[in-house]
Amino acid sequence: MPTSSPTRIAQLATGLALCSALGLPAALAQTKPTAANTLTVQVNKPGAPIAKTMYGLFFEDINFAADGGLYPELVKNKSFEIQGQHFIGWNAIRGGAGLQTYTVVSERPISATNNHFARLTARTANPDAGLVNEGFRGMGVKQGAEYTFSVYLRRGPGSVSGLRVALEEQGRPGSGPEAATSGRVLAETQVTGLTDQWKKYTVVLKPSATAARAQLKLTLEGAGTLDIDVVSLFPKDTYNQRENGMRTDLVQLLKDMNPGFLRFPGGCIVEGRTLSERYQWKESIGDLASRVPLINRWNMEFRHRSTPDYYQSFGLGFFEYFQLSEDIGAEPVPILNVGMACQFNSSELAPISSAATGGGSGPSASASTGHNHADDDPSLETFIQDALDLIEFANGPASSTWGAKRVAMGHAAPFNLKFIGIGNEQWGPQYLERYEPFMKAVKAKYPSINIVSSAGPSPDGELFTKATERLRELKAEVIDEHYYAKPEWFRQNVGRYDNYPTTGSKIFAGEYAAQSVAIGSPDNKNSWDCAISEAAFMTGLERNADKVIMASYAPLFAHVDAWQWTPDLIWFDNLKAYGTPNYYVQKMYSTNPGTTMLPVQRGAGAKNGAENLFSSATADDKTGEIIVKLVNYSPEARPVTVSLQGVKKLGKTGKATVLASNDLNAVNSLNQPMNVAPKDESFKISSSNVTYTLAPNSFTVLRIPGKR
């Protein structure tokens, strides 16, 4: 199209105006598309369908993502069950000056699994006779919001008439064993009507002011002994107003991404540092008061970010993960231990019995109906049975053992589970020799379940190649590949899947994120350079939708005061949250996936990524639009021509969503959450040769009305 045409002038004006709106220098704009910047989208030669699971979420309980994050319980260590550290999260007021004794005992507990509680004894009535819970780096509370306080109490000898409950701001930290000093009181009430038997009490607190770092203060009314257990302070405002629901703003950020799947609960916590510390899904369901906490394998993994108070309460358990998947419209993808502890830690292995390899009767559906903590030396059959039971829990009828447990928790309908992961990120012959009998047992009973298998932690090398070859021989449905690397790796590997087989096993890009400094470095940033490089790489995923059916950035969440790993997709404190530039890249893909891949060819024989121009295209048959994704990794504006070959019923106005910044080191923050964020613009269309000027250092999504 001649550059002097009215349409070209209008398009160039649109591009320059957008540069101005984004704060980018218009003087850098080129004036004419080069041959290599002409892209032919073959609308009349559609390729593979875009899987509904194409863009999803990887959740792992790292960086306080669950307790202290997505799961909004405000009390840390509510049941005093953490072995060897029963009072972690708790402090006696003034070092216990008002108490005669305070200890954790197990005399006539609430239940066999929740068998520890706090016993407080005051010789005389004293306003300092009690405990303070610090929460998760404080407790975030909002003025006028309602918080449900609940507790199990049992009165002992003496004349204790009640429990005073106060929510107050944290003051300056105390010294030695003392709790943080008190700030102003935000809410308070009393619990009365105590008996000599365990009884649950519930009251509502409504703070008079907003505080990011509050604490819960419990004191005895009168002298004597009081037993305390299962202390909870939970916001009433949860997503979908669920009683044991999730933090509203964090779920909304996930929902807004239109995710195709939710992978949970990890990650390396699936494996544990040892098999006894592995994640056992059966321990995470049922009555909240009976869920026994477990050490989080990330608590001391990094000396530079040690968090010895990091435990899993399992208030967010497998039932809640399935429920969350429903709430955000995502397919649940649970990952289970394959009988291997983390190979970066102990590498402990579950023994493989003859039954598991086919030499015996094999696991039975009724072999395991309880918890596994008593199983000190589990064989592979235990892990296989856990997987079979999980599928029954998710999909089984009310008449089945585990389906009945789901129904009892309030979800009569099946969760319609379609995917299950066998192992997280294992590698080597130890994984493959456990994977095969595991896979065969699952497929024998549930042939329609799609199994996600592991190619290991690296995207290449001998172990990766051998695993991939063997998994393809075993006809694995989905192979999970992981890659953490510098930003340039993502731009250089945009063609990674171009030569993968189009038949057989499909690919799950299960964990990836550009690392601005180095893998595992505490100095990594969620910079625009990382995010735009990921956007470039993702054009290669989309162009290979016949091979790649799932992809997710990792990790998902991080608490600004309690993280262990960077970079992360969403950051939050106790009150607020923000999406990183990487979040907006993921969101722009997942909210503009289309339904069918369209081939894209560059002019002059240029490959995708040549001269740092990256592209992919899809058709959205639901809306009647062509979606073109374009990454300009260049400090100069770049005019491009998108030639829509064979398009029908072309519209007159398109929409451009642009994510751009002149500063490749730009980041978002709690104070500047939209520093790098998408902006929408409309543009005119007059023919099937659509000309558009890309802003410098930009990721642009064009939605062009045009049926194929």
ABEGO torsion letter per residue (X at the ends): XBAABAAAAAAAAAAAAAAAAAGBBAAABBABBBAAABBBBBAABBBBBBBAAABBBBBBBBGGABBGBABABABBGAAGABBGBAABGBBBBGGGAABABBBBBABGBABAABABBBBBBBABBBAABEBBBAEBGEBBBBBGBBBBBBBBBBBBBEABABBBBBBBBBBBBBBEABBBBBBBBABBBBBBGBBABBBBBBBBBBBABBBABBBBBBBBBEBEBBBBBGBBBBBABBBGGBAABBBAAAAAAAAAAGBABBBOAOEAAAAEABAAABBBAAAABEBAAABBBBBBAAAAABAABBBAABBBAGABBAAAAAAAAAAAGBBBBBBBBAGBBBAABAGBBBBBBAAAAGABAEBBAAABABBAAABABBBAAAAAAAAAAAAAAAABBAABAAAAAAAAAGBABBAGBABBBBEAABBEAAAAAAAAAAAAAAAAABAABBBBBBAEABABEAAAAAAAAAAAAAGBABBBBBBBBBAAAAAAAAAAAAABBABEBBBBBABBBBBAABBGBAABBBBAAAAAAAAAAAAAAAAAAAABABBBBOBABBBAAABABOBBABBBBAABBBBBAAAAAAAAAAABAEABBBBBBBBGGBBBGBGGBBBBBBBBAAAGBBBBBBBBBBABBBBBBBBBBGBBGBBABBBBBBBBBABAABBBBAABAAABBBBBBBBBBABABBBBBBBBGBBBBBBBBBBX
